[in-house]
Amino acid sequence: MTSESSSSGDWIPQDEFNVKLGKQFNGACHVNGVTLITCQNTQDNKFPNGDTLSYNSTNTMASVLEHAEPYTYTNPGVSLAVNRSESQVSDDENYEEDLSILQAVVFIEDAAKHRDIRHKIDKDALRLYRIYHSKPIEVFRTIVICVLHLLAFFEFPSSLTWTSDIRYRGDRITLPCGVTEGIELVCLLLLTVDVCIKIHLVGKVEVLKKKWLVAALVVLTFSLIDWMVTIGMSCTETKRIRRIVRPFFLIANSNLMKKTVKCVQRTLPEVASVLLLLALHLYVFTLLGMLLFPTPRDTDSTTNNSVEVFLTGNGSNSSTMSPISNTTEVPVVQEGNIYFRTISNAFMNLLVLLTTANNPDVMMPAYQHNRFYALYFITFLLIGNYCFMNMFLAVIYNQFRGYFKTSMQASLLRRRVGVRAAYEVLKDRDLYTQVASSPESGVAIETVKLVLDDVTLPKKVKMAISQDLSARQTNQVDSLQNLQFQECFDLIVKESFTRHKPEVRWLSNPILRQIQRVIAHRGYNYFGNVVALFNVVMISVELATQYDKSLNSSKSALNIVNFAFILYYLFEQTLKIAALGWKRYVYERWNIFDGITTVFLVILEIFSIAKYGLPLSKAGEVHDQLTLWNAVRIINILIMVRLFRIIPHIKAMSIVANTLVDLIKNLKAFGGILVVIYYSFAILGIEIFHDVINFTEPNSTVAGSLAYDCGTYQQLEYWANNFDDFAAAIVVLWDVMVVNNWSIFLAAYAKALSQWSYIYFIVWWLVSVIIVLQLFTALIIENFIMKWDRSSRQQQEERNEDLGNNSFTESLHYMSLHEMFRENLEEPSESVIIQEIQNNKFLQLNISQS
């Protein structure tokens, strides 16, 4: 480069500016006060503001002359020159330093949450991005979505009645037009703003690649149009279809729920193949049943109105003839009349039998006539219930495990990409600010600490990373290479941290030290478990033999026994604290549970003694007081709850307990899917079956006869189970999902509306029982297997060590879905990670593989 061109400004390499600015800009744009214009490969270019750009092809440099303010011009493959004053250079360096730190902070937060880093990375966009993903905004967004869904209880038809029984329900409390609609509009507008912010952050080009974002726009547009129709009709419109699609916002707000939906979607083809086999099985046995149990023509006129009887199997015209008669086949005729009259009736009865809801009622007429008819029904159930239903579970479990492993693999890649992008941005920052002398120097630990100070991570994670960095500095390590940086931030995936086990402070007195050893030994806990179990056995015996006296007398044998055991519990816990020390005592969580339970028992016992005297003394015995009755009950309940202390000492029980807690932890996704299907089907059920069930007085006046057919909706007084409002619809769907007596609902709504109503209930049964609940079962199986295998490995490793008092609880911890599959994931290759970063149009980095 000539000296003349050098004097025109400070020369900065093009790739360094690309790293600084975070992307390769094309055309003229304005970002954070810096205008960037693409440099064309020509000898002389004029730009809109009149600046002149001269291009020197020999030196591959560009010079900006005669401009009033600093501009940055970029051209791939060409170096850049910018004419800047010293103060401008200092300001740009500070701006770049802040931007690089902010970019690294956001990338680390994206990695922690498994988020995609393909979003805008200028300073204003990053600040908005952090606000958008902050905890308060996420909570506010969740509240808005919940309020939108809760409107279903207040919208027409409202659930504001004491009972859903159509006989006693009375008039509903109906809110004026515009109240729920106004709240709904506010929620929809807030969700619209939420989607617009997302679109702004990811850019218009990326929007089309985000299917959930496009779907959100469609759902919001449809909902707002339907809302305007409601307002235009002055709230007289009863069919509000937008309510059915509301659960979309629940799914879109949870990444794990979106994964679950995709898992269900991936599972459907395999489930459909098993469903076809099941349908063929049902159809073949339907035809076979109609041939085995024919309906004589002369019985047509007597049974053609038995729409409800064919499912319940309880007609008022039951045969009373002897089942062993050799001269009549009335029982077989009755079987055909009730259960196999038509193909649709036979098919539905067998479908209900598949769930065992009408077993053995459906086979009794034929079985009474000939015991061999039972083979037909047994064979049907063996194939359908015990083969096909378990096959559904096998298919869904296999797909669940396969898809979630793939999904978690993608999440791991996003985490690695986020951490690597943060590393590269910080490395270029250190080069730019001359903290590092070369790209091989890596990232200075002090720079990492600047990021750690600003990043939003759990306190324990930040503390662990800070301790790791301090330990490296202690070992004379001043900078981190790529793998070291990744290893450091791998701590963000830890969901549990090893707790330091405090040492027992042994006493100098040999006798006291021996007592300490006895109490610290696991045998002391085992003895306490035996005592607690014996206490529960004594309670059981006393309640079984002297129930009234045990609960209503202050001097009963039960109170005396409990008094003695509570004294032992107090003595046991006091010895533990004295021998182990407070820190060692509270280190084991089951000790905390045990101690709190004992404290409550002691308080209740002191209260009982103060009010009624010692149970050992017969003087002043009190009977039949409500306070006494409640105190005795609570004491016995706490004693039984205290028996849970045995859980950590039995491997299988400990794993089951941990699995149950894990289910609660992971219930957000799977429970959310249940909420979604319940909500949508409840709204759909209201639209179809609202007010189709009407109460009619029984028309029978014959003394001793049944007013309604036995086993029907009316005779069982299921009047409260209806689709007349949202809350009642939820209960009906629950009853059908449990499948016990679901045939009664099938028959009642088929009779009240049409036999096409079967489709609604069958689809609900397939979605809730066959797919979602089986998916939930798959989660339980996977969680249990993972915990059992992990526990077995840890026991093998620690077999020769003294595990102390908590053999299993200290080796097990609660796992999320990500942690469940982490051991089976493959580490993404460096080339894949780099390719993902280079495909990010917002972030242009020159990365070399290590």
N, C-alpha and C positions, 0 to 999 in steps of 0.2 A: 504494500500500500504506500502511496506517496505521502510525503510530509504534509502536502497541502490538504489532502483528505483527512489526515490524522488530526490536524488542527481544528477541523470542523466539529469534533465531538468525541465523546468516550466510546470506544468500539467494544461492543459486547457480542459474543457469539449468539447465533440464532437459536441453537438448541438450548442455551442457557435461559434465554427469554421464554422459550416454550415451557421449560420446567417451572420457571417463575410464575408464569401466568396461568399454568394449569391446563392449557389446551392450545391447539393450532387454530388460529383465527383466519378466516377468509372473508374478504370484503371489508367494508367499513362498518365498525360497530363501536359502541360506547359502553365500557364496563368499568365501574368504580373510578370514573374520572379519567381513565386512560383510553385514548382512541387508538385503535389498531387497524391498519390498512395493509392489505396484501401487496407485497412488492412484486411487480411483474418482471419477467425476464427480458427487459428491453433496455436500450441504451439510455433513454431519457423519458421520464414519466412526470406528468403533471397531476396533482391531486386536487380535490374539490376546494381546499382552502388556499390554494395557490402555492403551496410548498413544492419545492423541486427535489426529485429523487434522482440522484446520479448513480449509475451502476457501472462498476469497473469489472469487466469480465476477466481481466487478467488476475486480479487479486481476489475475485469473488467476494467483493465487499460492496456495501451501499452507503451512501452519504446523504444526509438530509441537510439541506442548506436553507437559510433564510426563513426559518419558521419561528413564530412567536412563543410557542409553548411546546413542551416535550411530547413527541409522538413516538410510537413504537411501530416499526414496519417489519413484517415477517415474510420470509420467502423460503420454502423448503429447499434445502441444499445450498443456501446462500447465507453468509454471515451478515449481521446487521450493524448499523451504526446509528446512535442517537445523540443529538447535540443537546447536552444537559448541563446545567450549572451545578456547582458543588452542593448547594442546598437541595437541589432537586434530586441529586444522586442519594443524599442522605435520607430524604423523605421516602424515596422509592425503596431503599433498602429496609427501612423500618416497616413500610407497608408490606413488602414481600416477606419479611420475617414473621409478621403477625399472620399473614395469609397462610403461609406454610404450616405454622403451628396449628391454625384453625382447621386446615384441611386434614392434617394428621389426626387431630382430635376427633373430627367427624368420621374419618375412616375407621378409627379404633372403635368408636361407638357403633358404627355399622357392623363391624366384625362381631362385636359382643352380642348384637341382636340378630345376626345372620341376615342383615339387610344388603341389598344390592347397592354398589357404589356408583352406579350409572345415574348420576344426577348432577345438577349444576354445582360448580365449586368456586364461583366468585364469592367475595366476602359477604355481600348482602344476602345472597341465596343460602350460604352456609349458616348464617345467623338465623334466617327464617326456618331453615331445615331443622336446626337444633330446637328452636321453639316449638315447631310442629310436632317433633318426637319427644318433647319433654313430658315428664310424668303428669303434671297438672293438666296439660292439654289432652293427653291420652285418657285421663280420668273424666274430663269434661266431655270428650267425645263418647265415651262409654255411657255416661249419664244421659246424653241426648238420645242415643240409640235405645236405651232402656225405657226412657219416657215415651218415645215413639211407640214402642211395643206395648207398654202398659195401657195405652189409650184404648186397646181392645176391650178392656173391662168396663169402660165408661161409654164407649160408642154404642149406637143402636145395633142390636138390642143389648142394653146395659145389664151388667151382672149385679146391680145394686138392689138385691133383695136378700132377705134372710135365708130363704130356701129356694131351691130350684124345682121343688115338687110342684107340678102344675095344678095340684088340687088346693094348695095353701099359699101359693106364691104371692098372689095379690098384684097390685099395680107396681110397676117398676119406677124407680127414680130416674127420670130422663133429663139430661142436661139440655139447656137451651141450644138452639142451632148456633154454631159459631164458636162455642167454647172449646170442644175437642178439636174442631177444625182449625181454630186459631193456633192452638198448641202444636198441632200437626204441621201447620205451615211453617212455624218457627223452626221446628226440628228439621224439616226438609230443606229449608233455606240454609241452616247451619251446616247440614251435610253437603249441600251444594257448594258452599264456601270451602269446605274441607276438600272436596274433589278438585275444585279450581286451584287450590294451593298445591295439591299433588301434581296437577298438570303443569303448573308453573315451575315446580322444582325439578321435574324430570324432563321438561322440554317437550315441545309439540311432536317432535320426531319419535321420541320414545313412547309417547302415549299409545300409539297404535300397536306397540308390542306388548302393552300391559292389558291383557284381556279383562282382568277384574276391574280396571279403571274404566275401560270402555263400557263394560256391563253396568257399572255404577252410574255412568252418564245416562244410559238407556233407562234404567230403573227410576232414576230421579225425574227424568223427563216424563215418563209414563205416569209416575205418582203425582206430579204437579198438574198434569192435564186432567187426570181423574179427580183430583182435588177441586179443580176449577169447575168440573161438571157437577160435583156435589154442591158447591156453593151456588152455581147457576140454577140448580133445582131446589134451592132453599132447604137442603138437607132431607128432602123427601126420597131421595134415591137410597134404596136399601142394599143394592148390589154394589159394594165397593171393592172392586177387584184389586185395588192397590194394596189392600191389607194383606193379601196372600203373599205378595213379594217383599213385604217388610223384612222378613228374616234374612234377606240378602245382606243387609247392612251388618247384621251380627256376624255372618260368615266373613265378609270382606274386612272386618275390623280385627280378625285374628288370623295370623299366618298359620297357626297350627290347625285351625278349623278349615282353612283353605286346603291344607295338605290332606286332612281327613276327607273332605269332599272329593278331592282328586283320587284318593285311595278308593272311595266308594265307586267313583266313576270307572276306575280301572278294573274294579272287581266285577262290575255288572256283566261283561261278556261271559266270564266263567260261570257266574251265578245263573245267567240265562240258560246256559247249556244244561245245568243241573235242573233248572226249573222246567225245561222242556221234557226231560226224563220223568220228572215228578208228575207233570201234567199227563204224560202218556200213561204212567202208572195209575193215576186216578181214573183216566178215561177207560182203560181196559177193565179195571175192577168195577167201574160203573156199569159197563155193558154186561159183565159177568154177573153182577148182582141182579140186574134186571132179568137175566135169564134164569138165575137160581130162584128168585123170588118173584114169580109172575103175578100180575094183577088180573083176575078174571074180569071179563067185560061187564058182568052184571053188578059189579061193585062200583062202577063209575059214578052212578048217581048219588051214592052215599058218601063219597069222599072227595069230591072235586073242590070243596071249599076249605081244605085243610092246609092252607098255605103256611099257617103258623105251627100246625101240629107236626109237619113233616120234619122240622128241625129239632123240636123239643122232644118228640116221641111220646108225648103224654096226652093222648086223646081221651075223650070222655067215653068213647065207645070201645074200650079195651075188652078183649075177649076173655071170658071167664071159663072157657072150656078146658078140659084136662089136656095138659101138654103131652101126655103119653097116649092119647087116644089114637087107635089104629084106624078109625073110620072117618076122620076129618083132618083137613089140612088148614083149618082156620088160622093157626098161628103163622104159618107161612104166608097165607093170604094177607094177614095183618101186616107182616113185614113188608110185603110189596106195596100195600095200600099206603102205609105211613112213610117208609123210607126210600122206596124204589119205584115210585109211581111214574115219574117222568125222568128223562135224562138229567134235566137241570136239578130236580130234587135229589136224585141219587148222587149226582156229582157233589152238590153242596153238603149232603150228609156225610159223605166220605171225606170231604175236605175238613169238616169239623172233627170227624173221627181221627184225622191225622194229627190233630192237636190234643186228642184224648178228651175233649170237652164233653162229648156225648157217649163216652164209653163207661159202662157196658150197655147203656140203654138201647143203643142202636141195634144190638144183636140179640136182645132178650126174646122178642117174639119168635124168631127162628130157632134160637138155642133151646127154648122151652119145648119145641117140637122134636128136635133132633140134635144131639150133642155134637155131631160132626159138622154142623153148620158153623160152629165156632172156629173151625180151621180157616174158613174164608176170611173172617175178621182178624184173626191172629196173623195170618200170612200178610194181609194188607198192612197191618201195623208194623210187623217186622221189617218189611221192605221200605215202607214209607217213613215211619217215625224213627226207626233205629238205623236205617241205612242212609236214606236221602237227607234227612235232617242233619246227621253227623257229617255227611258229605259237604253240606253247605258250610258247616263250621270249618272243615278242612280246607275248602277252597278259599274262604274268606281269610282264614289265618295265613295261608300261604301267600295270598295277594297282599295282605296287610304287611306281613314281614318283608316281602320283596319290595313293595312300593315305598314303605317308610325307610327302608335301608337306602334305596335310591335317592329319596327325598333328603334324608339326613346327609348323604354323600354330597348332594348339591349345596346343602347348608354349610358343610365343612369347607367346600370350595369357596363359597362367598366369604367365609371367615378368613381363610388364608389370603384371599385376594385383598380384603380390607386391610389386614395387617401388613401385607407386602407393599400395598400402595402407600400406606403411612410411612413405611421405612424408606421408600424411594423418594418421597416428597421431603422427608427430613434430611436424607443424605444430600440431596441437591441444595437444600437450604444451607447445610453446613459448608458445602463447597462455595456457595454464593457469598456467604458471610465470612468465608475464610477461616471458619472454625476447623474444618478438615482440609488437609493439603492435597488430597487426591480422592477419587471415587472409592479406592480400595480401603480408605480409612474408616468407612462405615458411618454410623451415627453416634455422636457424642452422648454419653450418659446424661450429661447435664441438659442436653436438648430433650432427651426422653423424659426427664423429670419435669420439664416445662409442659410437655404434653400431658403427663400424668396429673399435674396439678389442676388442669382445666377439664379433663375428660370426666364424663359421668359414668361411673362404675360403682358397684357395691363397695362399701367401705372395706370389707374384708379383702376383696380382690385388690383394691388400690394399695392396701397395707402390705399384702403379700408381694406385689410387684415392686413396691418401694424397698422392701427388705431385700429382695433379690438384687436390685440395682446397687444398693448400699454394700451388699456382700461382694459384688463384682468390683466395686471401687476399692474396697478393702484389699482385694487381691491384685491391685494395680492395673485394673482394666478400666480404661477411660472411654472406650467406644465399643459399639456393638456391631458385629457383622449381621448379615441377613438372618442366618439360622439362630444366632444368639438373640436377636431382636424378636424373632418368632417364638423362641423358647420362653423368653421373658413374658410375652403377652399371651402365651398358652394358658397362663393362670386365669384368664378371664373365663375359661370353660370349666374351671373347677367349681362344682356345686357344693362341695363340702371340703373343709380343710382339717388336717390332722390336728387334733387338740392335744396340747402338751399335758401329759398325765402327771399331776403333782406327786412327789414322793411322800411316803409316810414318814413322819418324824418319829423315829424310834426312841423310846425312853431308855434311860441308862439302867434302871432297875430291871434285873433279869426276869423277875416274876411279872412285872407290868409289861415288859417287852413280849413275854410269851403270851400274855392275854391279848396284846395287840395282834400278834401273829394269828391267833385263833380267830379273832374278829375279822381280820383282813382275808382269811382263807375263804374260798368259795363255799366250803362246808357250812359256814355260819349262815350264809344266805339260804342254802338248801334247807337247813333246819328251820329257819324262819318261814320258808314256803310251806313246809309240812305243818307248822303250827297254824298258819293262815288257812290252809286247806281243812285242818281238823276243826277250826272255828266255824267254817262254812258248813261242815257236816253236822256239827252240833246245832246250828241254826235250823238246818233242814229237819233234823229229828224233832226238835221242839215245836216247830211250826206244824209238822205232820201230826204230832200227838196232842199238843195243847195249844192250838192256834189262838183261841179266844183269850185264854189266861196269859199267854206269852205277850200279846199286844196290849192287853187292857189292865195288867197288874204291874205295879211298880216293884213288886218283890218276887216276880216270877223267876223260875229257874233260868229262863233265857237271859234275863237281865243280869243275873248273878254270873252266868257263864261269860257274857260279853264284858262285864266289869273286870273279870280276871284276865281275859285276853287283852283288853285295852291297856291294862297295867303292864303286861308283858311287852306289847308293842312300844309303849313309851320307854320302857327299860332298854329294849333292843335298839331303838334309834338313838337314845342318849349314849349308849356304849359305842355305837358306830361313830358318832361325831367325836367323842372323846378319844377314841383309839386311832381313827384315820386322820383327824383334823378336818376343819371346815372345807378347805379347798379341795381335798381329795374326796370328801363326801359329796359335794355338789358337782364334782366332775362327772359322776355317773348319773344320768338323767333319771333312771328308775329310782335312785335314792331320793331325788327331789319329789317324785310322785309319791313314794312311800312316806316320806316325811310330812308332806302336806296332808295326806289322808290321815295320818296319825294325829296331827295337830287338830284337825276338825273333830276326830273321834274323842280326843281328850276334852275339847271345849264342850262338846255335847254331853259327855259323861259328867263333867263338872256341873253343868246346868241341871242335869237330871238329879244329881246328888243334892244340890242346893235346894231344889224344889221339893223332892220326894224322899230325901234321905238315902243312906246307904242301902243297897239292895239286900245285903246280908242280914240286916236287922228286920224283924217282922213287925216292929212297932211302926204305926202310922202308914199302913199299907193303903195305897190309893187305887181306885178302880175307875174305869170307864170315863176318863177325861180326854178330851180331844188333844190337848197339849201333850199329854203322856203318850197317847197313841201315835202322834206324829214324831215325837222324839225317838221312840223305840223303832219306828219304821226307818227313820233316817240313819240311825246308828247301824242297823242291820244292813241297809243298802250300802253304806260306806265300807263296812266289813267285807261285803261281797265284792265291791269294786276293788278293794285292796288286794284281792286274790289275783288281780292282773299282774302282780309283781312276779309271778312265775313265768310270764311270757318270755323274757330274755334268756331263760335258762333251758328252754326247750327249742331245739333248732327249728323244727317244722312250724311250731306255733309262732316263733319269732319272725320267720320269713312270711308267714301268712299275715301277721299283723303289719309288717312293713309294707307288704303288697297292698293291703287295704288303704294304708296311708298314702301310698303312691297313687292309687286310683283317685283319691280325693285331690291330690296335687295335679294330676293330669286330667281331672274332670272338666276343666275349662273347655277343652276341645270336644271331647265325646259327649259331655253333658250339654254343650252348646248345640251339637248336632241334634240331640233329642229335643231341645227347646225349639229348634228350627222346624223339625217335622211336626211336632205337636202344634205349634202355632199355625203353620200353613194348613194342616189338615183340619184343625179346629175351625178356622175361618171358612174353609171350603165346606165343612160339614154344616156350618150355620147357613151358608148360602143355599145348600141343597135341602136340608132337613128342618129348617126353622118352622116351628109350629105345625109339623105334620102329625105329631102325636097329640091327640086330644083325649081328655078324660071323659068317659061315658059311664053312667051308672049301670051296674049289672042288671040285666033284664030277667034274671031267673028269680022266680018267686016260689019255687018248689022247695018245701022244707027238706033240709038234709042234703040238697044237691049243691054242687059247686057253682058259684056265681060266674067264674071264668074257668076255662080249661086249665087243668093242672100243669104247672111248669111254664106258663106263658108270661109275657111281659106284664100283663094286667094282674094275673093271679099272684105273681111274686111282688107286686107293687113297686115296680121299677120306675114309677112316675117321675122321680127326681133325675133319672138318667135320660137326658134329652139334649138336643142341639139348639135349645131356645136362647142360649146366651153363651158367651165365650167360656166362662168358668165352668158351666155345666158340660160343655163340649169337651173340655180337657179331661174331666172325670170319665166321660163315656169312652174316650180314646184310651185312657189308662185301663179301664175295665176290659176293653177289647184286646189290648196288648197282653194282658195277663192271660187271656184266652179262656179262662174259666167262665162258663155260661155265655160265651160270646155268641153262641148260636141263638140265644134269646133275642139279642139285638138284631141279628140278621133277619130273623123271622118277623120281628115287630116292624122294622122299617120297610121290609119287603111288602108286608101286608098294608101298611099305611100309605106307601108311595108307589113302589114298583119293584119288581124283582131285579131291575137294573141297579138298584141300590147295593146289591151284593158286590158290585165292582169296587165301590168306595171302600167297603170294609176289607175286602180281600187285598186291595192295594195297600191299605194301611197295615194289615197283618204282614205282608211281604216286606214292606219298608222298615217297619219298627222291629218286628221279631226276627225275620230271616236275615236282614242286612245289618241294621244298626246294633241290635243287641248281640248279634254274633260277632260284630266288630269289637264290641266292648269285651266280650269273652276272650277274643284273640289278644287283646291288650293284657288281660289278667294272666293268660297262659304265658305270654312272652315275659311279662314282668316277673312272674313266679320262677320261671326257668332260669332267667338271668340271675336272680338273687340266689337261687339254690346253687347254681354253678359257681358263682362268685364266693359264696360262703364255703363251699367244699374246697375250693382252691386255697382260701385263706386259712381254713382249718388245717389243711395239709402242711402249709408253710409254718404254722404256729403250733404244731402238735407238741413240740418239745419245750414250748415256753409256757410260763405261768400266765394265763390270760386274765387272772383276777376275777372280779365278781361278775363281769358283764361279757360273757364269752361271745355272744352273738350280736348284741346291739352295737357294740363298738366296732365290729367288723362290717356292719351293714349300715347303709345310709339311704335316704330316700332319693329316688332317681326320677328325672324327667324323661320324656321320650328321647331327647337328644342323647342323654347319657346312657339310656338303655341300649342304643344301637352303636355307641361310639367305639366299642371294642372291635366291632366287625367292619369298621370303615377303613378304606384305603386312603393313604395320604396322597393328595393331588401332586402330580409332578410339577417341577418348576416351570417347564415349558407351557403347561396348561395354565398355570397362574399368570405367567407373563403374557400369554396370548389374551387372557381375559382382560388384563389391564390395558393392553394395546388396543383392544376392540372398544374401549371406552372413549367415545368421541369427545367427552368433556375433559379428558386427562391424557395429555400427550407426554410420555416419558421415554427417554432413551435408556432402556434397561438391558443390562448384560447379565447373562446367566452366570451364577457363581460356580 
